[in-house]
């Protein structure tokens, strides 16, 4: 039986901005679990040594950039979304080694539904990193039949074309500034916070439905401002953050992100209030 000494944390670099401790504390308060959830600055070079230093009091980890790929490579098992994306944002620590999960996919899928993006046919993804990979899977889960990926270095996005083949949906790769963007039903931005595309953002906004930007700090971002000037809705990444965190709590408590908690709705409501308090 788990006790009050049970420990969890979010790791990454940088990490001081993370809202995960507040979200998780709210969840465990509803569940009546005296679990400790903290944060630790950990870079990719230190990851293996830090994992090896954990004792039996540790239950799990939330993992953010730049750790998602190295975490996937060191997990003893991967859930389907982690296997598809090659990225892990959640570790459930077990005797045989860490079990890896990617709750970004489910969190973004749930966020798209909450903000009213339901069954989009064409989706544009901006970026080519780990979050962009999750965004492609989420777009397909939401109903997309075609995904366009735009990246500064199109060659870096090439693996996403192969991912589309696995998912059974064509993924078109374009340079970020390629001319004549085709109309899409929604755009998912997985670019670093504060990215300013200048006039290009205006052109993209004019051919897009709502923007869902995974960034939640410094809002509205330059991208969001371009969408607003075009008269199109722009949504920040807080809803994705909320839902991926709920799925993490499910992993830590039940071992399965698809298994609802006993008080799932109450936990989500408490986490939402905690998030609004920032």
Secondary structure, DSSP 8 states (H G I E B T S, - for coil): ---TT-EEEEEESS-TT--HHHHHHHHHHHHT---EEEEEE--GGGHHHHHHT--TTEEEEEE-TT-HHHHHHH-SEE-HHHHHHT---EEE--TT--EEE-HHHHHHHHHHHHTT--S-SEEEEE--SHHHHHHHHHHHHTT-SEEEEEESSGGGGHHHHHHHHHHTSEEEEEETT-SS----SEEEE-S-TT---THHHHHHHHT-SEEEES--SSSS-HHHHHHHHTT--EE-THHHHHHHHHHHHHHHHHS-TTS--TTHHHHHHHHHHHHHT-
